[in-house]
């Protein structure tokens, strides 16, 4: 009974998580004379966040969903006299799922030029499509933010590090999409992730990139999901899927821009023994990754725990850096002789190396790394991970 009560309390706390980018978003919208663009995968809470920010704004707000034809036709008309009939009298324009509106960038430019006092906030779930629409017409006129699934840093605001440590296995198995916190048992979480993966995440990739063979995307994602934490050979993947290396690379690029996966490149300062031609590919959310491989088995019975832990720590570190507006270059490092460092950051000319281990046994920096780049090295384990990502 106590355990059930504990789970309910923690779930209620998590449902009220304050997103790290809420204040930057609000500050930009209030003070900046630019169109604010919020990118992110579907189901990450973009609409909820925007409504929370808008609730604290003064002025009359017009809220539009890009899927509604009556608005879509008018906002794609390129005719300001028509748009003025809709917009006049409002101080703030909020367009949700703006990528659904044809030529949205050109039409926003018209609004921007003719209604200079109007504040504009738009969201888009497919960055590659929306970026293509707004980049050229709105050059210099936008401020852009990205929204990920929950970060452990965000959860820590509503609970404790101890509680997060106790729930690491849950987060590693089912991920951190906001909706997942609403479900109390594993079966409901698996059902949600299956629906998310099949109905939402790939939708923009397939619809907006003219990829007709969805099975190729699914097969590619499965191959990538089995290779997290390892260097990926695009040539080998292409041979397995019957695609060219160039096609594989373009598909991965689309998956990156849809916030499903991300790449780390190999670090090198032109030492001949360093590997730089292959990337590592990780998933922004481990729940999605485990859904793709259809494996939600407990960590105690898995052979991929080390790779999952590495994916969790690297993705959480990148969320932390982005959410807190910290700029670094991120890499992995490996030599042909087998020496490696899981994660490397370069900032202001300094290098910081990190080994990521699920086991509590700490590891020293490779001698080759020390000889060439120094000993600024740390091992990230379950005993100290919060110092790195929170």
Backbone torsions as a table, in degrees:
resi	resn	phi	psi	omega
1	UNK	NA	-43.6	179.1
2	UNK	-61.6	-41.1	-179.1
3	UNK	-61.8	-42.9	178.9
4	UNK	-62.1	-43.4	178.5
5	UNK	-60.8	-43.7	179.6
6	UNK	-59.9	-45.5	-179.2
7	UNK	-63.1	-42.0	-179.8
8	UNK	-63.1	-44.8	-179.1
9	UNK	-62.5	-47.2	-178.9
10	UNK	-63.7	-40.4	179.8
11	UNK	-62.2	-42.5	178.9
12	UNK	-63.8	-37.9	177.7
13	UNK	-64.3	-43.5	-177.1
14	UNK	-67.6	-33.7	-179.4
15	UNK	-63.2	-20.6	-178.8
16	UNK	-107.1	31.3	-179.4
17	UNK	-64.8	135.1	174.0
18	UNK	-88.6	121.7	-178.5
19	UNK	-73.8	138.8	-175.1
20	UNK	-61.6	-33.4	-176.6
21	UNK	-85.0	2.8	-178.2
22	UNK	-61.6	-47.9	-179.0
23	UNK	-66.0	-48.0	176.1
24	UNK	-56.9	-39.5	178.7
25	UNK	-62.7	-45.9	-179.8
26	UNK	-64.8	-42.1	-179.0
27	UNK	-62.6	-42.9	-179.7
28	UNK	-64.9	-44.4	-177.0
29	UNK	-65.4	-36.2	-177.6
30	UNK	-76.7	-35.5	-169.2
31	UNK	-109.4	-16.2	-170.2
32	UNK	-102.1	137.8	175.6
33	UNK	-91.8	61.7	178.2
34	UNK	-141.9	158.9	173.6
35	UNK	-77.7	126.1	-177.4
36	UNK	-94.0	124.3	-177.9
37	UNK	-114.5	124.8	177.4
38	UNK	-112.5	110.9	177.7
39	UNK	-93.8	160.7	172.5
40	UNK	163.6	158.8	176.7
41	UNK	-64.0	158.3	174.6
42	UNK	-60.4	150.2	174.2
43	UNK	71.6	14.7	178.0
44	UNK	-91.8	-3.7	175.5
45	UNK	99.0	22.7	-177.8
46	UNK	-62.0	-47.4	-177.8
47	UNK	-63.4	-43.9	179.1
48	UNK	-60.2	-45.9	-179.9
49	UNK	-61.8	-46.3	-179.2
50	UNK	-61.4	-41.3	178.9
51	UNK	-64.9	-35.3	176.8
52	UNK	-65.5	-42.9	178.8
53	UNK	-65.7	-43.8	-178.0
54	UNK	-66.2	-28.3	180.0
55	UNK	-63.5	-23.4	179.9
56	UNK	-98.0	3.4	-179.8
57	UNK	-89.8	150.9	173.5
58	UNK	-98.1	150.4	-178.8
59	UNK	111.7	167.6	-178.4
60	UNK	-86.5	129.9	-172.3
61	UNK	-113.4	132.6	172.5
62	UNK	-106.2	118.4	-179.9
63	UNK	-106.0	127.9	-176.1
64	UNK	-130.7	136.5	172.7
65	UNK	-100.0	126.3	-176.6
66	UNK	-62.0	-15.7	179.6
67	UNK	-80.4	-14.8	-177.5
68	UNK	-80.3	118.2	-173.5
69	UNK	-60.9	-37.8	-176.0
70	UNK	-61.5	-32.4	176.9
71	UNK	-86.9	-38.0	-176.7
72	UNK	-60.0	-44.1	-179.4
73	UNK	-63.6	-42.5	-177.1
74	UNK	-70.5	-42.1	-176.6
75	UNK	-79.9	-0.3	173.2
76	UNK	-111.1	9.7	-171.6
77	UNK	-78.4	-21.8	-173.2
78	UNK	61.5	19.5	-177.8
79	UNK	-116.3	103.1	-175.6
80	UNK	-64.7	-32.1	-179.9
81	UNK	-60.6	-34.8	176.7
82	UNK	-74.4	-45.0	-178.5
83	UNK	-64.5	-32.9	-179.0
84	UNK	-62.3	-35.4	178.9
85	UNK	-61.2	-32.6	179.2
86	UNK	-81.9	-40.1	-167.9
87	UNK	-91.6	-23.6	-173.7
88	UNK	-60.7	133.8	179.9
89	UNK	97.7	-9.8	178.5
90	UNK	-102.5	149.7	179.3
91	UNK	-100.5	-27.9	-175.8
92	UNK	-133.0	133.9	176.0
93	UNK	-113.3	123.0	176.7
94	UNK	-117.7	117.8	178.3
95	UNK	-114.3	113.8	178.4
96	UNK	-91.2	138.6	-177.4
97	UNK	56.5	53.9	-174.4
98	UNK	-66.9	-19.1	-179.1
99	UNK	-66.0	-13.9	179.2
100	UNK	-76.0	-15.4	-176.4
101	UNK	-95.1	121.1	-178.0
102	UNK	-62.3	137.6	178.1
103	UNK	54.7	39.2	-175.8
104	UNK	-61.7	-35.1	-178.6
105	UNK	-63.0	-47.0	-179.6
106	UNK	-63.6	-41.9	-178.6
107	UNK	-69.4	-35.1	175.7
108	UNK	-67.7	-34.4	176.3
109	UNK	-62.2	-40.7	177.9
110	UNK	-62.7	-44.6	179.0
111	UNK	-63.9	-44.0	-179.4
112	UNK	-58.5	-42.9	-177.2
113	UNK	-74.5	-30.4	-175.0
114	UNK	-98.2	-19.2	179.4
115	UNK	-130.0	69.3	-171.5
116	UNK	-62.9	-19.6	-178.8
117	UNK	-88.3	-12.1	-177.0
118	UNK	-76.1	130.8	173.5
119	UNK	-87.2	138.0	-176.4
120	UNK	-128.0	129.3	176.8
121	UNK	-127.4	126.4	178.8
122	UNK	-130.2	150.8	174.3
123	UNK	-118.8	155.4	176.5
124	UNK	-151.9	134.6	-178.1
125	UNK	-91.3	-10.0	-178.4
126	UNK	-126.3	97.4	-170.5
127	UNK	-63.3	-35.1	-175.9
128	UNK	-66.3	-37.4	-179.8
129	UNK	-75.3	-47.2	-178.1
130	UNK	-66.9	-38.2	178.3
131	UNK	-61.8	-41.2	179.0
132	UNK	-64.1	-33.2	-178.3
133	UNK	-78.0	-32.8	-173.4
134	UNK	-104.3	-18.5	-171.5
135	UNK	-61.0	-54.1	-176.9
136	UNK	-72.6	-51.4	-178.1
137	UNK	-62.3	-31.0	-172.0
138	UNK	-111.7	26.6	178.6
139	UNK	-54.3	124.7	179.7
140	UNK	79.9	0.8	-176.0
141	UNK	-112.7	4.0	-175.5
142	UNK	-124.2	151.6	165.6
143	UNK	-118.6	127.1	-171.6
144	UNK	-115.4	135.6	174.6
145	UNK	-128.5	154.0	177.5
146	UNK	-118.2	147.4	-179.9
147	UNK	-124.9	126.3	-179.3
148	UNK	-105.1	175.3	166.5
149	UNK	-57.8	172.3	176.8
150	UNK	-48.6	146.6	169.0
151	UNK	-105.3	157.5	177.4
152	UNK	-65.2	-29.6	175.5
153	UNK	-62.3	-40.5	178.6
154	UNK	-66.7	-40.7	179.1
155	UNK	-64.6	-34.8	-176.2
156	UNK	-64.3	-22.5	177.1
157	UNK	-64.5	-28.7	-173.7
158	UNK	-105.5	-4.4	-178.9
159	UNK	-144.4	-150.1	-178.7
160	UNK	-126.2	160.7	176.7
161	UNK	-61.0	-37.7	178.2
162	UNK	-58.9	-45.7	179.9
163	UNK	-63.0	-40.9	178.7
164	UNK	-64.1	-41.0	176.5
165	UNK	-58.6	-41.1	-179.4
166	UNK	-67.1	-23.4	-175.8
167	UNK	-106.9	12.2	-178.1
168	UNK	-56.6	-42.4	-179.3
169	UNK	-61.5	-41.6	178.1
170	UNK	-59.6	-45.3	-179.4
171	UNK	-67.3	-35.6	179.2
172	UNK	-70.5	-29.7	-179.2
173	UNK	-86.4	-42.3	-169.6
174	UNK	-113.8	-3.3	174.1
175	UNK	77.7	-165.5	-169.9
176	UNK	-134.1	26.7	171.3
177	UNK	-64.5	137.7	-175.3
178	UNK	-52.1	-42.5	-176.7
179	UNK	-61.8	-29.3	-175.6
180	UNK	-63.3	-25.5	-179.0
181	UNK	-73.2	-9.9	180.0
182	UNK	-82.2	-14.0	-172.6
183	UNK	-103.5	136.0	-172.5
184	UNK	-89.6	-24.8	-175.5
185	UNK	-125.2	165.4	-174.5
186	UNK	-63.6	-38.3	-177.7
187	UNK	-62.3	-41.8	179.4
188	UNK	-67.5	-37.6	179.2
189	UNK	-66.8	-42.5	178.4
190	UNK	-62.7	-41.6	179.2
191	UNK	-61.4	-44.9	179.7
192	UNK	-61.7	-45.7	-177.6
193	UNK	-65.3	-36.6	176.0
194	UNK	-63.2	-42.3	178.8
195	UNK	-67.0	-42.9	179.3
196	UNK	-59.1	-46.0	-175.5
197	UNK	-69.3	-38.9	-174.9
198	UNK	-86.6	-30.7	-171.8
199	UNK	-103.1	-22.5	-171.2
200	UNK	-119.7	-55.9	-167.6
201	UNK	-62.4	-38.7	-177.1
202	UNK	-87.3	-10.1	-171.8
203	UNK	-58.0	-46.9	-178.0
204	UNK	-67.7	-38.7	179.9
205	UNK	-60.3	-46.8	-175.6
206	UNK	-73.1	-40.8	-175.3
207	UNK	-75.5	-38.2	-168.6
208	UNK	-102.0	0.0	179.0
209	UNK	-120.0	6.1	178.1
210	UNK	59.9	31.3	173.8
211	UNK	-86.8	115.5	-176.2
212	UNK	-88.8	-28.3	-175.9
213	UNK	-96.7	89.9	-176.6
214	UNK	-65.5	-25.0	-179.5
215	UNK	-62.8	-30.2	178.5
216	UNK	-65.5	-42.7	178.1
217	UNK	-63.2	-44.7	-179.6
218	UNK	-62.6	-43.0	179.7
219	UNK	-66.4	-39.4	178.3
220	UNK	-63.7	-45.3	179.8
221	UNK	-61.7	-37.8	179.3
222	UNK	-65.2	-41.9	177.8
223	UNK	-63.5	-42.3	179.1
224	UNK	-65.7	-37.9	-178.2
225	UNK	-64.8	-32.1	178.6
226	UNK	-80.1	-8.0	-175.1
227	UNK	-117.0	17.5	179.3
228	UNK	-60.0	139.3	-179.9
229	UNK	83.5	-1.6	178.7
230	UNK	-120.6	156.5	176.4
231	UNK	-70.6	138.0	-174.2
232	UNK	-104.8	130.6	174.7
233	UNK	-96.9	110.7	179.5
234	UNK	-64.4	-32.7	179.1
235	UNK	-65.4	-44.6	179.5
236	UNK	-65.8	-40.6	177.8
237	UNK	-63.8	-43.0	178.5
238	UNK	-59.7	-42.6	178.5
239	UNK	-63.5	-39.5	179.7
240	UNK	-65.8	-34.3	-174.9
241	UNK	-100.3	-3.3	-177.7
242	UNK	70.1	37.0	179.9
243	UNK	-128.4	158.5	176.1
244	UNK	-74.3	159.5	177.6
245	UNK	-60.6	-36.9	179.5
246	UNK	-64.8	-39.4	178.9
247	UNK	-67.1	-42.2	177.1
248	UNK	-58.3	-46.2	-179.3
249	UNK	-61.8	-40.8	-179.5
250	UNK	-67.8	-37.6	177.7
251	UNK	-65.6	-42.3	178.4
252	UNK	-63.2	-37.6	177.4
253	UNK	-60.5	-42.0	177.7
254	UNK	-64.9	-39.6	179.0
255	UNK	-66.4	-34.8	174.8
256	UNK	-64.3	-46.9	-176.8
257	UNK	-71.8	-12.9	174.7
258	UNK	-97.5	8.8	174.8
259	UNK	64.1	34.6	176.3
260	UNK	-99.9	-44.5	179.0
261	UNK	-129.4	169.0	171.2
262	UNK	-147.4	159.1	-176.7
263	UNK	-112.2	150.1	165.3
264	UNK	-118.3	131.6	177.4
265	UNK	-93.2	159.1	177.5
266	UNK	-74.9	138.3	178.3
267	UNK	-87.2	140.4	176.6
268	UNK	-158.7	145.4	168.1
269	UNK	-115.2	44.6	173.9
270	UNK	67.9	26.5	169.2
271	UNK	-77.2	132.5	-172.2
272	UNK	-62.2	-25.3	-175.2
273	UNK	-85.7	-2.5	-176.2
274	UNK	-91.1	141.2	-179.9
275	UNK	-89.5	123.6	-179.3
276	UNK	-132.5	-7.5	-172.2
277	UNK	-82.6	-17.3	-179.2
278	UNK	-112.8	148.6	176.7
279	UNK	-104.9	160.2	164.5
280	UNK	-98.6	142.9	-179.6
281	UNK	-123.1	127.8	-179.3
282	UNK	-120.2	165.5	176.3
283	UNK	-102.7	140.5	176.2
284	UNK	-64.7	-26.2	-177.7
285	UNK	-136.9	125.3	-178.1
286	UNK	-72.2	-26.0	176.5
287	UNK	-62.7	-42.7	176.5
288	UNK	-63.6	-44.2	179.2
289	UNK	-59.8	-46.2	-179.0
290	UNK	-67.6	-30.7	175.8
291	UNK	-66.1	-40.6	-179.1
292	UNK	-62.6	-40.0	179.3
293	UNK	-90.7	-0.2	179.2
294	UNK	52.0	54.0	179.1
295	UNK	-141.1	104.4	175.2
296	UNK	-115.0	24.7	-179.1
297	UNK	-64.0	151.6	178.2
298	UNK	-57.5	153.4	-178.3
299	UNK	-59.7	-31.3	-176.4
300	UNK	-64.3	-20.0	-177.7
301	UNK	-112.7	15.0	-175.8
302	UNK	-106.9	157.6	176.0
303	UNK	-106.6	-0.7	-175.7
304	UNK	-114.0	22.5	-176.2
305	UNK	-63.0	-42.1	179.7
306	UNK	-60.4	-43.3	179.2
307	UNK	-66.7	-38.6	178.9
308	UNK	-65.9	-41.3	178.9
309	UNK	-63.2	-42.9	177.7
310	UNK	-61.4	-43.7	178.7
311	UNK	-60.9	-44.7	-179.3
312	UNK	-60.2	-48.3	-175.3
313	UNK	-68.3	-42.9	-179.7
314	UNK	-65.6	-45.3	-179.4
315	UNK	-65.5	-39.2	178.9
316	UNK	-68.3	-35.6	177.0
317	UNK	-64.1	-42.9	-179.9
318	UNK	-66.9	-37.2	174.9
319	UNK	-62.0	-45.6	-179.8
320	UNK	-58.3	-47.1	-179.4
321	UNK	-61.8	-46.6	-177.2
322	UNK	-68.5	-48.8	-176.6
323	UNK	-60.7	-29.8	-179.0
324	UNK	-100.3	11.7	174.4
325	UNK	56.1	44.4	176.5
326	UNK	-104.5	131.1	-174.8
327	UNK	-109.1	119.4	173.6
328	UNK	-142.5	166.2	169.1
329	UNK	-99.1	132.5	-175.5
330	UNK	-114.6	138.1	-177.1
331	UNK	-147.8	175.4	157.7
332	UNK	-117.3	172.5	-179.6
333	UNK	-141.4	135.6	178.1
334	UNK	-156.0	145.7	175.9
335	UNK	-109.2	163.7	178.6
336	UNK	-66.0	-18.6	179.0
337	UNK	-86.8	-3.1	173.9
338	UNK	105.5	-8.3	175.4
339	UNK	-67.6	138.9	-176.5
340	UNK	-153.3	155.9	171.8
341	UNK	-130.3	129.3	-174.1
342	UNK	-63.5	-40.5	-172.5
343	UNK	-147.8	133.4	-178.4
344	UNK	-130.0	136.9	173.5
345	UNK	-119.4	140.5	177.0
346	UNK	-119.9	121.8	-179.3
347	UNK	-143.3	126.0	178.9
348	UNK	52.4	38.6	177.5
349	UNK	82.5	-6.2	178.9
350	UNK	-97.0	148.1	178.3
351	UNK	-111.8	138.4	177.8
352	UNK	-129.3	123.9	-174.6
353	UNK	-110.4	141.2	-177.0
354	UNK	-135.8	130.4	170.2
355	UNK	-101.1	136.2	-174.7
356	UNK	-115.8	113.7	-174.9
357	UNK	-128.9	127.1	175.5
358	UNK	-70.7	-37.5	174.7
359	UNK	-68.7	158.7	-175.7
360	UNK	-87.9	5.1	178.2
361	UNK	-79.1	119.5	-178.0
362	UNK	-83.8	150.1	-175.0
363	UNK	-122.1	145.9	177.8
364	UNK	-88.0	161.3	178.3
365	UNK	-66.0	143.9	175.0
366	UNK	-59.1	142.3	-178.5
367	UNK	-60.0	-37.2	179.3
368	UNK	-61.9	-39.7	177.9
369	UNK	-64.7	-46.2	-179.0
370	UNK	-60.1	-43.2	-177.6
371	UNK	-63.8	-34.3	-174.9
372	UNK	-98.2	-30.8	-170.7
373	UNK	-129.7	-0.1	178.7
374	UNK	94.8	-176.5	-172.5
375	UNK	-117.4	36.2	175.3
376	UNK	-82.2	81.3	-165.8
377	UNK	-134.7	142.7	177.3
378	UNK	-145.4	144.1	176.8
379	UNK	-101.9	126.0	-178.2
380	UNK	-99.6	117.9	-179.5
381	UNK	-127.2	-175.9	177.0
382	UNK	-67.0	-16.1	-179.4
383	UNK	-83.2	-18.3	-174.5
384	UNK	-139.7	9.3	-171.8
385	UNK	-59.5	-31.6	-176.2
386	UNK	-64.4	-26.6	177.5
387	UNK	-66.4	-24.2	-174.8
388	UNK	-92.0	-29.9	-171.9
389	UNK	-121.2	0.4	179.9
390	UNK	-124.9	NA	NA
